[in-house]
Amino acid sequence: MIGIDITVGTGFCVLDYDIVRIIRPIIINGLTSLNIDASVLLNYQPTKQGVNENTVYFFNVGDNDIGYMGRHSTYDKEQDKLIYKELQVSETTFQVNTILKQDIENLTITAKDLCKYVKMILQSTETINILKENNLEILRISNIVNTPFMNSEDNYQYNPSFDFVIIHTQELEYNINKTDKINQTVKEV
């Protein structure tokens, strides 16, 4: 073969739903172990879901690349190819919000208490280990903000929230075949 043939060999990108598939069961199992009955849903979906009582919502706020893209190449003697890798460390920020219908006659936990439990679950050693198994890490978890709002019954209710940042690596790998020969010609002008 003459010339350079570049093909994308493999790519590894952490997708939003990859993170959701890992985080959601962690929160569900943590709340179940604490005997807390609450739904755990991804917020702002393409279909309208409405407000559910006793629910933990979470969604992707945004992504941030850290530093510059790393580049590294190695020669594979067996395949007679240059393997060229590009790596980018990224942060993905999610926000958690909780809604809990308050029963004035039977006060147990508040929406903020539910939010605190979710925060503690995400900071647990078990969560850290599960994330590491999936090449993810929690970089930081913010403080809880307890925002009041007027519900559909004209009563005050709270919608506490916090952000958590997952750090992960995106990777592309290119295979570059070797060049056997270069033909060079010089032409007069």
PyMOL CGO cylinders between C-alpha atoms (Angstrom):
from pymol import cmd
from pymol.cgo import CYLINDER

trace = [
    CYLINDER, 0.00, 0.00, 0.00, 1.27, 3.44, -0.87, 0.3, 1, 1, 1, 1, 1, 1,
    CYLINDER, 1.27, 3.44, -0.87, 0.23, 6.47, 1.15, 0.3, 1, 1, 1, 1, 1, 1,
    CYLINDER, 0.23, 6.47, 1.15, -1.30, 6.83, 4.55, 0.3, 1, 1, 1, 1, 1, 1,
    CYLINDER, -1.30, 6.83, 4.55, -4.51, 5.05, 5.50, 0.3, 1, 1, 1, 1, 1, 1,
    CYLINDER, -4.51, 5.05, 5.50, -6.09, 6.40, 8.68, 0.3, 1, 1, 1, 1, 1, 1,
    CYLINDER, -6.09, 6.40, 8.68, -9.09, 4.65, 10.20, 0.3, 1, 1, 1, 1, 1, 1,
    CYLINDER, -9.09, 4.65, 10.20, -10.74, 5.21, 13.52, 0.3, 1, 1, 1, 1, 1, 1,
    CYLINDER, -10.74, 5.21, 13.52, -10.02, 1.97, 15.34, 0.3, 1, 1, 1, 1, 1, 1,
    CYLINDER, -10.02, 1.97, 15.34, -12.00, 2.37, 18.55, 0.3, 1, 1, 1, 1, 1, 1,
    CYLINDER, -12.00, 2.37, 18.55, -13.62, 5.11, 20.52, 0.3, 1, 1, 1, 1, 1, 1,
    CYLINDER, -13.62, 5.11, 20.52, -14.78, 5.24, 24.09, 0.3, 1, 1, 1, 1, 1, 1,
    CYLINDER, -14.78, 5.24, 24.09, -17.06, 8.05, 25.12, 0.3, 1, 1, 1, 1, 1, 1,
    CYLINDER, -17.06, 8.05, 25.12, -19.04, 8.08, 28.34, 0.3, 1, 1, 1, 1, 1, 1,
    CYLINDER, -19.04, 8.08, 28.34, -22.59, 8.93, 27.31, 0.3, 1, 1, 1, 1, 1, 1,
    CYLINDER, -22.59, 8.93, 27.31, -25.15, 10.63, 29.56, 0.3, 1, 1, 1, 1, 1, 1,
    CYLINDER, -25.15, 10.63, 29.56, -27.29, 7.49, 29.70, 0.3, 1, 1, 1, 1, 1, 1,
    CYLINDER, -27.29, 7.49, 29.70, -24.23, 5.42, 30.69, 0.3, 1, 1, 1, 1, 1, 1,
    CYLINDER, -24.23, 5.42, 30.69, -23.93, 7.56, 33.81, 0.3, 1, 1, 1, 1, 1, 1,
    CYLINDER, -23.93, 7.56, 33.81, -27.70, 7.47, 34.42, 0.3, 1, 1, 1, 1, 1, 1,
    CYLINDER, -27.70, 7.47, 34.42, -27.74, 3.64, 34.18, 0.3, 1, 1, 1, 1, 1, 1,
    CYLINDER, -27.74, 3.64, 34.18, -25.12, 3.50, 36.92, 0.3, 1, 1, 1, 1, 1, 1,
    CYLINDER, -25.12, 3.50, 36.92, -26.33, 6.32, 39.25, 0.3, 1, 1, 1, 1, 1, 1,
    CYLINDER, -26.33, 6.32, 39.25, -30.08, 5.62, 39.24, 0.3, 1, 1, 1, 1, 1, 1,
    CYLINDER, -30.08, 5.62, 39.24, -29.87, 2.08, 40.73, 0.3, 1, 1, 1, 1, 1, 1,
    CYLINDER, -29.87, 2.08, 40.73, -27.39, 3.31, 43.34, 0.3, 1, 1, 1, 1, 1, 1,
    CYLINDER, -27.39, 3.31, 43.34, -29.91, 5.92, 44.56, 0.3, 1, 1, 1, 1, 1, 1,
    CYLINDER, -29.91, 5.92, 44.56, -32.85, 3.46, 44.38, 0.3, 1, 1, 1, 1, 1, 1,
    CYLINDER, -32.85, 3.46, 44.38, -30.99, 0.77, 46.34, 0.3, 1, 1, 1, 1, 1, 1,
    CYLINDER, -30.99, 0.77, 46.34, -29.73, 3.28, 48.90, 0.3, 1, 1, 1, 1, 1, 1,
    CYLINDER, -29.73, 3.28, 48.90, -33.20, 4.69, 49.57, 0.3, 1, 1, 1, 1, 1, 1,
    CYLINDER, -33.20, 4.69, 49.57, -34.71, 1.19, 49.73, 0.3, 1, 1, 1, 1, 1, 1,
    CYLINDER, -34.71, 1.19, 49.73, -32.12, 0.16, 52.33, 0.3, 1, 1, 1, 1, 1, 1,
    CYLINDER, -32.12, 0.16, 52.33, -33.19, 3.17, 54.42, 0.3, 1, 1, 1, 1, 1, 1,
    CYLINDER, -33.19, 3.17, 54.42, -36.90, 2.21, 54.04, 0.3, 1, 1, 1, 1, 1, 1,
    CYLINDER, -36.90, 2.21, 54.04, -37.63, 5.43, 52.14, 0.3, 1, 1, 1, 1, 1, 1,
    CYLINDER, -37.63, 5.43, 52.14, -40.31, 5.09, 49.47, 0.3, 1, 1, 1, 1, 1, 1,
    CYLINDER, -40.31, 5.09, 49.47, -39.49, 7.50, 46.65, 0.3, 1, 1, 1, 1, 1, 1,
    CYLINDER, -39.49, 7.50, 46.65, -39.35, 7.32, 42.87, 0.3, 1, 1, 1, 1, 1, 1,
    CYLINDER, -39.35, 7.32, 42.87, -36.03, 8.11, 41.18, 0.3, 1, 1, 1, 1, 1, 1,
    CYLINDER, -36.03, 8.11, 41.18, -36.52, 9.69, 37.76, 0.3, 1, 1, 1, 1, 1, 1,
    CYLINDER, -36.52, 9.69, 37.76, -34.46, 11.44, 35.12, 0.3, 1, 1, 1, 1, 1, 1,
    CYLINDER, -34.46, 11.44, 35.12, -35.87, 14.96, 34.85, 0.3, 1, 1, 1, 1, 1, 1,
    CYLINDER, -35.87, 14.96, 34.85, -36.70, 16.94, 31.69, 0.3, 1, 1, 1, 1, 1, 1,
    CYLINDER, -36.70, 16.94, 31.69, -37.49, 13.97, 29.44, 0.3, 1, 1, 1, 1, 1, 1,
    CYLINDER, -37.49, 13.97, 29.44, -38.91, 14.26, 25.90, 0.3, 1, 1, 1, 1, 1, 1,
    CYLINDER, -38.91, 14.26, 25.90, -42.31, 13.17, 27.26, 0.3, 1, 1, 1, 1, 1, 1,
    CYLINDER, -42.31, 13.17, 27.26, -44.09, 15.20, 29.92, 0.3, 1, 1, 1, 1, 1, 1,
    CYLINDER, -44.09, 15.20, 29.92, -43.99, 13.34, 33.22, 0.3, 1, 1, 1, 1, 1, 1,
    CYLINDER, -43.99, 13.34, 33.22, -45.60, 15.85, 35.57, 0.3, 1, 1, 1, 1, 1, 1,
    CYLINDER, -45.60, 15.85, 35.57, -44.72, 16.23, 39.23, 0.3, 1, 1, 1, 1, 1, 1,
    CYLINDER, -44.72, 16.23, 39.23, -44.79, 13.05, 41.26, 0.3, 1, 1, 1, 1, 1, 1,
    CYLINDER, -44.79, 13.05, 41.26, -44.97, 12.96, 45.04, 0.3, 1, 1, 1, 1, 1, 1,
    CYLINDER, -44.97, 12.96, 45.04, -41.93, 11.68, 46.93, 0.3, 1, 1, 1, 1, 1, 1,
    CYLINDER, -41.93, 11.68, 46.93, -39.54, 11.79, 44.01, 0.3, 1, 1, 1, 1, 1, 1,
    CYLINDER, -39.54, 11.79, 44.01, -35.83, 12.24, 43.43, 0.3, 1, 1, 1, 1, 1, 1,
    CYLINDER, -35.83, 12.24, 43.43, -35.19, 13.89, 40.06, 0.3, 1, 1, 1, 1, 1, 1,
    CYLINDER, -35.19, 13.89, 40.06, -31.77, 14.27, 38.48, 0.3, 1, 1, 1, 1, 1, 1,
    CYLINDER, -31.77, 14.27, 38.48, -30.51, 15.59, 35.14, 0.3, 1, 1, 1, 1, 1, 1,
    CYLINDER, -30.51, 15.59, 35.14, -27.36, 16.58, 33.29, 0.3, 1, 1, 1, 1, 1, 1,
    CYLINDER, -27.36, 16.58, 33.29, -26.56, 20.27, 33.77, 0.3, 1, 1, 1, 1, 1, 1,
    CYLINDER, -26.56, 20.27, 33.77, -23.53, 20.30, 31.46, 0.3, 1, 1, 1, 1, 1, 1,
    CYLINDER, -23.53, 20.30, 31.46, -20.09, 19.04, 30.56, 0.3, 1, 1, 1, 1, 1, 1,
    CYLINDER, -20.09, 19.04, 30.56, -16.66, 20.59, 30.97, 0.3, 1, 1, 1, 1, 1, 1,
    CYLINDER, -16.66, 20.59, 30.97, -13.41, 19.35, 29.43, 0.3, 1, 1, 1, 1, 1, 1,
    CYLINDER, -13.41, 19.35, 29.43, -10.40, 19.55, 31.72, 0.3, 1, 1, 1, 1, 1, 1,
    CYLINDER, -10.40, 19.55, 31.72, -7.14, 20.81, 30.24, 0.3, 1, 1, 1, 1, 1, 1,
    CYLINDER, -7.14, 20.81, 30.24, -5.93, 19.89, 26.79, 0.3, 1, 1, 1, 1, 1, 1,
    CYLINDER, -5.93, 19.89, 26.79, -6.55, 16.73, 24.83, 0.3, 1, 1, 1, 1, 1, 1,
    CYLINDER, -6.55, 16.73, 24.83, -3.76, 14.22, 25.44, 0.3, 1, 1, 1, 1, 1, 1,
    CYLINDER, -3.76, 14.22, 25.44, -2.13, 12.59, 22.43, 0.3, 1, 1, 1, 1, 1, 1,
    CYLINDER, -2.13, 12.59, 22.43, -0.01, 9.45, 22.41, 0.3, 1, 1, 1, 1, 1, 1,
    CYLINDER, -0.01, 9.45, 22.41, 1.23, 7.10, 19.70, 0.3, 1, 1, 1, 1, 1, 1,
    CYLINDER, 1.23, 7.10, 19.70, 2.76, 3.64, 19.78, 0.3, 1, 1, 1, 1, 1, 1,
    CYLINDER, 2.76, 3.64, 19.78, 3.89, 1.29, 17.02, 0.3, 1, 1, 1, 1, 1, 1,
    CYLINDER, 3.89, 1.29, 17.02, 2.27, -2.18, 16.87, 0.3, 1, 1, 1, 1, 1, 1,
    CYLINDER, 2.27, -2.18, 16.87, 4.87, -4.50, 15.30, 0.3, 1, 1, 1, 1, 1, 1,
    CYLINDER, 4.87, -4.50, 15.30, 2.43, -7.41, 14.89, 0.3, 1, 1, 1, 1, 1, 1,
    CYLINDER, 2.43, -7.41, 14.89, -0.09, -5.36, 12.91, 0.3, 1, 1, 1, 1, 1, 1,
    CYLINDER, -0.09, -5.36, 12.91, 2.59, -3.13, 11.34, 0.3, 1, 1, 1, 1, 1, 1,
    CYLINDER, 2.59, -3.13, 11.34, 0.53, -0.05, 12.27, 0.3, 1, 1, 1, 1, 1, 1,
    CYLINDER, 0.53, -0.05, 12.27, 0.91, 3.12, 14.25, 0.3, 1, 1, 1, 1, 1, 1,
    CYLINDER, 0.91, 3.12, 14.25, -1.70, 3.34, 17.02, 0.3, 1, 1, 1, 1, 1, 1,
    CYLINDER, -1.70, 3.34, 17.02, -2.56, 6.96, 17.74, 0.3, 1, 1, 1, 1, 1, 1,
    CYLINDER, -2.56, 6.96, 17.74, -4.70, 7.79, 20.80, 0.3, 1, 1, 1, 1, 1, 1,
    CYLINDER, -4.70, 7.79, 20.80, -6.40, 11.00, 21.83, 0.3, 1, 1, 1, 1, 1, 1,
    CYLINDER, -6.40, 11.00, 21.83, -7.70, 11.30, 25.39, 0.3, 1, 1, 1, 1, 1, 1,
    CYLINDER, -7.70, 11.30, 25.39, -9.84, 13.99, 27.01, 0.3, 1, 1, 1, 1, 1, 1,
    CYLINDER, -9.84, 13.99, 27.01, -10.68, 14.11, 30.72, 0.3, 1, 1, 1, 1, 1, 1,
    CYLINDER, -10.68, 14.11, 30.72, -14.20, 15.50, 31.19, 0.3, 1, 1, 1, 1, 1, 1,
    CYLINDER, -14.20, 15.50, 31.19, -16.48, 16.54, 34.02, 0.3, 1, 1, 1, 1, 1, 1,
    CYLINDER, -16.48, 16.54, 34.02, -20.22, 15.92, 33.76, 0.3, 1, 1, 1, 1, 1, 1,
    CYLINDER, -20.22, 15.92, 33.76, -22.39, 17.86, 36.22, 0.3, 1, 1, 1, 1, 1, 1,
    CYLINDER, -22.39, 17.86, 36.22, -25.75, 16.50, 37.33, 0.3, 1, 1, 1, 1, 1, 1,
    CYLINDER, -25.75, 16.50, 37.33, -28.31, 18.22, 39.54, 0.3, 1, 1, 1, 1, 1, 1,
    CYLINDER, -28.31, 18.22, 39.54, -30.48, 16.32, 42.02, 0.3, 1, 1, 1, 1, 1, 1,
    CYLINDER, -30.48, 16.32, 42.02, -33.86, 17.78, 43.10, 0.3, 1, 1, 1, 1, 1, 1,
    CYLINDER, -33.86, 17.78, 43.10, -36.29, 16.22, 45.57, 0.3, 1, 1, 1, 1, 1, 1,
    CYLINDER, -36.29, 16.22, 45.57, -40.02, 16.65, 46.02, 0.3, 1, 1, 1, 1, 1, 1,
    CYLINDER, -40.02, 16.65, 46.02, -41.83, 15.26, 49.04, 0.3, 1, 1, 1, 1, 1, 1,
    CYLINDER, -41.83, 15.26, 49.04, -45.49, 15.78, 49.86, 0.3, 1, 1, 1, 1, 1, 1,
    CYLINDER, -45.49, 15.78, 49.86, -45.70, 16.97, 53.44, 0.3, 1, 1, 1, 1, 1, 1,
    CYLINDER, -45.70, 16.97, 53.44, -48.39, 15.52, 55.68, 0.3, 1, 1, 1, 1, 1, 1,
    CYLINDER, -48.39, 15.52, 55.68, -48.90, 18.04, 58.49, 0.3, 1, 1, 1, 1, 1, 1,
    CYLINDER, -48.90, 18.04, 58.49, -50.59, 15.38, 60.65, 0.3, 1, 1, 1, 1, 1, 1,
    CYLINDER, -50.59, 15.38, 60.65, -47.72, 12.90, 60.26, 0.3, 1, 1, 1, 1, 1, 1,
    CYLINDER, -47.72, 12.90, 60.26, -44.37, 14.65, 60.00, 0.3, 1, 1, 1, 1, 1, 1,
    CYLINDER, -44.37, 14.65, 60.00, -41.59, 12.20, 59.21, 0.3, 1, 1, 1, 1, 1, 1,
    CYLINDER, -41.59, 12.20, 59.21, -38.99, 13.47, 56.77, 0.3, 1, 1, 1, 1, 1, 1,
    CYLINDER, -38.99, 13.47, 56.77, -38.86, 16.61, 54.67, 0.3, 1, 1, 1, 1, 1, 1,
    CYLINDER, -38.86, 16.61, 54.67, -37.82, 17.04, 51.04, 0.3, 1, 1, 1, 1, 1, 1,
    CYLINDER, -37.82, 17.04, 51.04, -34.51, 18.41, 52.33, 0.3, 1, 1, 1, 1, 1, 1,
    CYLINDER, -34.51, 18.41, 52.33, -34.02, 15.29, 54.50, 0.3, 1, 1, 1, 1, 1, 1,
    CYLINDER, -34.02, 15.29, 54.50, -34.62, 13.14, 51.40, 0.3, 1, 1, 1, 1, 1, 1,
    CYLINDER, -34.62, 13.14, 51.40, -32.08, 15.27, 49.52, 0.3, 1, 1, 1, 1, 1, 1,
    CYLINDER, -32.08, 15.27, 49.52, -29.54, 14.79, 52.36, 0.3, 1, 1, 1, 1, 1, 1,
    CYLINDER, -29.54, 14.79, 52.36, -30.00, 11.02, 52.21, 0.3, 1, 1, 1, 1, 1, 1,
    CYLINDER, -30.00, 11.02, 52.21, -29.39, 10.99, 48.45, 0.3, 1, 1, 1, 1, 1, 1,
    CYLINDER, -29.39, 10.99, 48.45, -26.28, 13.12, 48.94, 0.3, 1, 1, 1, 1, 1, 1,
    CYLINDER, -26.28, 13.12, 48.94, -24.98, 10.72, 51.59, 0.3, 1, 1, 1, 1, 1, 1,
    CYLINDER, -24.98, 10.72, 51.59, -25.70, 7.72, 49.33, 0.3, 1, 1, 1, 1, 1, 1,
    CYLINDER, -25.70, 7.72, 49.33, -23.70, 9.31, 46.49, 0.3, 1, 1, 1, 1, 1, 1,
    CYLINDER, -23.70, 9.31, 46.49, -20.77, 9.96, 48.88, 0.3, 1, 1, 1, 1, 1, 1,
    CYLINDER, -20.77, 9.96, 48.88, -20.76, 6.43, 50.28, 0.3, 1, 1, 1, 1, 1, 1,
    CYLINDER, -20.76, 6.43, 50.28, -17.84, 4.02, 49.89, 0.3, 1, 1, 1, 1, 1, 1,
    CYLINDER, -17.84, 4.02, 49.89, -20.12, 1.58, 48.06, 0.3, 1, 1, 1, 1, 1, 1,
    CYLINDER, -20.12, 1.58, 48.06, -20.99, 4.24, 45.45, 0.3, 1, 1, 1, 1, 1, 1,
    CYLINDER, -20.99, 4.24, 45.45, -17.34, 5.20, 45.03, 0.3, 1, 1, 1, 1, 1, 1,
    CYLINDER, -17.34, 5.20, 45.03, -16.44, 1.53, 44.42, 0.3, 1, 1, 1, 1, 1, 1,
    CYLINDER, -16.44, 1.53, 44.42, -19.26, 1.02, 41.88, 0.3, 1, 1, 1, 1, 1, 1,
    CYLINDER, -19.26, 1.02, 41.88, -18.22, 4.15, 40.00, 0.3, 1, 1, 1, 1, 1, 1,
    CYLINDER, -18.22, 4.15, 40.00, -14.54, 3.10, 39.95, 0.3, 1, 1, 1, 1, 1, 1,
    CYLINDER, -14.54, 3.10, 39.95, -15.55, -0.28, 38.48, 0.3, 1, 1, 1, 1, 1, 1,
    CYLINDER, -15.55, -0.28, 38.48, -17.13, 1.70, 35.64, 0.3, 1, 1, 1, 1, 1, 1,
    CYLINDER, -17.13, 1.70, 35.64, -14.18, 4.10, 35.15, 0.3, 1, 1, 1, 1, 1, 1,
    CYLINDER, -14.18, 4.10, 35.15, -16.06, 7.00, 36.75, 0.3, 1, 1, 1, 1, 1, 1,
    CYLINDER, -16.06, 7.00, 36.75, -15.37, 9.08, 39.84, 0.3, 1, 1, 1, 1, 1, 1,
    CYLINDER, -15.37, 9.08, 39.84, -17.29, 11.66, 41.83, 0.3, 1, 1, 1, 1, 1, 1,
    CYLINDER, -17.29, 11.66, 41.83, -15.17, 14.79, 41.84, 0.3, 1, 1, 1, 1, 1, 1,
    CYLINDER, -15.17, 14.79, 41.84, -17.34, 16.87, 44.16, 0.3, 1, 1, 1, 1, 1, 1,
    CYLINDER, -17.34, 16.87, 44.16, -20.84, 17.30, 45.57, 0.3, 1, 1, 1, 1, 1, 1,
    CYLINDER, -20.84, 17.30, 45.57, -22.15, 20.80, 46.27, 0.3, 1, 1, 1, 1, 1, 1,
    CYLINDER, -22.15, 20.80, 46.27, -24.11, 22.08, 49.25, 0.3, 1, 1, 1, 1, 1, 1,
    CYLINDER, -24.11, 22.08, 49.25, -27.87, 21.64, 49.35, 0.3, 1, 1, 1, 1, 1, 1,
    CYLINDER, -27.87, 21.64, 49.35, -29.97, 24.64, 48.35, 0.3, 1, 1, 1, 1, 1, 1,
    CYLINDER, -29.97, 24.64, 48.35, -33.52, 24.57, 49.79, 0.3, 1, 1, 1, 1, 1, 1,
    CYLINDER, -33.52, 24.57, 49.79, -35.70, 26.57, 47.37, 0.3, 1, 1, 1, 1, 1, 1,
    CYLINDER, -35.70, 26.57, 47.37, -39.35, 27.26, 48.32, 0.3, 1, 1, 1, 1, 1, 1,
    CYLINDER, -39.35, 27.26, 48.32, -42.15, 27.40, 45.75, 0.3, 1, 1, 1, 1, 1, 1,
    CYLINDER, -42.15, 27.40, 45.75, -45.94, 27.66, 45.70, 0.3, 1, 1, 1, 1, 1, 1,
    CYLINDER, -45.94, 27.66, 45.70, -47.48, 24.28, 44.79, 0.3, 1, 1, 1, 1, 1, 1,
    CYLINDER, -47.48, 24.28, 44.79, -50.72, 23.64, 42.84, 0.3, 1, 1, 1, 1, 1, 1,
    CYLINDER, -50.72, 23.64, 42.84, -52.73, 23.86, 46.09, 0.3, 1, 1, 1, 1, 1, 1,
    CYLINDER, -52.73, 23.86, 46.09, -51.32, 27.34, 46.87, 0.3, 1, 1, 1, 1, 1, 1,
    CYLINDER, -51.32, 27.34, 46.87, -49.21, 25.99, 49.74, 0.3, 1, 1, 1, 1, 1, 1,
    CYLINDER, -49.21, 25.99, 49.74, -45.51, 26.49, 50.20, 0.3, 1, 1, 1, 1, 1, 1,
    CYLINDER, -45.51, 26.49, 50.20, -43.37, 23.50, 49.43, 0.3, 1, 1, 1, 1, 1, 1,
    CYLINDER, -43.37, 23.50, 49.43, -39.61, 23.06, 49.13, 0.3, 1, 1, 1, 1, 1, 1,
    CYLINDER, -39.61, 23.06, 49.13, -37.54, 21.78, 46.22, 0.3, 1, 1, 1, 1, 1, 1,
    CYLINDER, -37.54, 21.78, 46.22, -34.05, 21.21, 47.65, 0.3, 1, 1, 1, 1, 1, 1,
    CYLINDER, -34.05, 21.21, 47.65, -31.22, 20.45, 45.24, 0.3, 1, 1, 1, 1, 1, 1,
    CYLINDER, -31.22, 20.45, 45.24, -27.50, 19.87, 44.94, 0.3, 1, 1, 1, 1, 1, 1,
    CYLINDER, -27.50, 19.87, 44.94, -25.04, 19.27, 42.11, 0.3, 1, 1, 1, 1, 1, 1,
    CYLINDER, -25.04, 19.27, 42.11, -22.59, 16.43, 41.76, 0.3, 1, 1, 1, 1, 1, 1,
    CYLINDER, -22.59, 16.43, 41.76, -19.73, 16.19, 39.29, 0.3, 1, 1, 1, 1, 1, 1,
    CYLINDER, -19.73, 16.19, 39.29, -18.66, 12.93, 37.68, 0.3, 1, 1, 1, 1, 1, 1,
    CYLINDER, -18.66, 12.93, 37.68, -15.17, 12.80, 36.15, 0.3, 1, 1, 1, 1, 1, 1,
    CYLINDER, -15.17, 12.80, 36.15, -14.40, 10.44, 33.26, 0.3, 1, 1, 1, 1, 1, 1,
    CYLINDER, -14.40, 10.44, 33.26, -12.17, 10.02, 30.21, 0.3, 1, 1, 1, 1, 1, 1,
    CYLINDER, -12.17, 10.02, 30.21, -13.18, 10.13, 26.53, 0.3, 1, 1, 1, 1, 1, 1,
    CYLINDER, -13.18, 10.13, 26.53, -10.89, 8.26, 24.14, 0.3, 1, 1, 1, 1, 1, 1,
    CYLINDER, -10.89, 8.26, 24.14, -10.40, 7.89, 20.39, 0.3, 1, 1, 1, 1, 1, 1,
    CYLINDER, -10.40, 7.89, 20.39, -7.91, 5.50, 18.84, 0.3, 1, 1, 1, 1, 1, 1,
    CYLINDER, -7.91, 5.50, 18.84, -6.73, 5.71, 15.24, 0.3, 1, 1, 1, 1, 1, 1,
    CYLINDER, -6.73, 5.71, 15.24, -4.89, 3.04, 13.26, 0.3, 1, 1, 1, 1, 1, 1,
    CYLINDER, -4.89, 3.04, 13.26, -2.39, 4.48, 10.79, 0.3, 1, 1, 1, 1, 1, 1,
    CYLINDER, -2.39, 4.48, 10.79, -0.92, 2.03, 8.28, 0.3, 1, 1, 1, 1, 1, 1,
    CYLINDER, -0.92, 2.03, 8.28, 2.74, 2.36, 7.48, 0.3, 1, 1, 1, 1, 1, 1,
    CYLINDER, 2.74, 2.36, 7.48, 3.98, 4.10, 4.36, 0.3, 1, 1, 1, 1, 1, 1,
    CYLINDER, 3.98, 4.10, 4.36, 5.97, 1.77, 2.10, 0.3, 1, 1, 1, 1, 1, 1,
    CYLINDER, 5.97, 1.77, 2.10, 7.22, 4.34, -0.34, 0.3, 1, 1, 1, 1, 1, 1,
    CYLINDER, 7.22, 4.34, -0.34, 6.92, 8.02, -1.12, 0.3, 1, 1, 1, 1, 1, 1,
    CYLINDER, 6.92, 8.02, -1.12, 7.07, 9.15, -4.74, 0.3, 1, 1, 1, 1, 1, 1,
    CYLINDER, 7.07, 9.15, -4.74, 8.39, 12.64, -5.12, 0.3, 1, 1, 1, 1, 1, 1,
    CYLINDER, 8.39, 12.64, -5.12, 8.59, 14.59, -8.35, 0.3, 1, 1, 1, 1, 1, 1,
    CYLINDER, 8.59, 14.59, -8.35, 9.91, 18.06, -9.01, 0.3, 1, 1, 1, 1, 1, 1,
    CYLINDER, 9.91, 18.06, -9.01, 8.36, 20.01, -11.88, 0.3, 1, 1, 1, 1, 1, 1,
    CYLINDER, 8.36, 20.01, -11.88, 9.64, 23.13, -13.50, 0.3, 1, 1, 1, 1, 1, 1,
    CYLINDER, 9.64, 23.13, -13.50, 7.59, 26.27, -13.37, 0.3, 1, 1, 1, 1, 1, 1,
]
cmd.load_cgo(trace, "trace")
